[in-house]
Amino acid sequence: MKTPSGTATLHYGDGEFAVLKPGRTVTCAVSGKPIPLETLRYWSVSKQQAYAGPNEAFQSLVQRP
């Protein structure tokens, strides 16, 4: 079976995410850095965004919409 490459599309839920389009990474909404799916730990359910780490997640929380 071929391993997916490129950017995945996810639906972020409470404590889990669902893969809508296969890929190896998602993009951090704050830094723009690619995040490998196996290391993804931070996201926003309400904003449907991924974050590279706790600093980026916090930064997103304090930014005005």
N, C-alpha and C positions, 0 to 999 in steps of 0.2 A: 504494500500500500504506500502511496506517495505521501510524504509529509507536507502539510500546507506551508506555504511561505507567504511573506508579505504581512499586511495589516489585517487583523481580524476585526469583525464588527460584533460587539457584545451588547447584551441587555443586562444591566446591573441591578441586582436584587439585594435584599437584606441578607448579608452573609454569604452570598453566592452570585455567580454570574452565569448567563447562558450564552453560548456561542451561536450567533446568527449567521456569520460568515467566517469560515475557518481562516486562520492565519497564525503566525508565530508571535506577533506583537500587537500592542495597542499603543496609541500615542498619548503622552501625558498632556492634559488640558492646560497646564500651567507652563511647563518648561518646553514642551514640544519633543521631548526625548522619547525614543521607543522603549516600551516596557515589555519584556518577554512575559507571556501569559503565565508561565510557571512561577514568576516572582511577583505577580500582581497581587497586592494586598490592600490597596487604598483606592476607593472610588466613592462617588456620590450617587445614590439612588435617585434623588430628586433632580439632579442636574444631568444624570446619565453620562458622567465623565470619569475618566481614570486619572490617577495621580501616581507619580513615580515614587513618592514616599510621604512620610508624615508632614514634612515641611511644606510640600506642594499642596497637600490636602488642607492644611491650616491656612495657607496663603489664599486658597480658593474660598474658604469660609469667610475671611475678613474682607475680601474684595466685594465691592458693591456690584449688584447685577447689572 
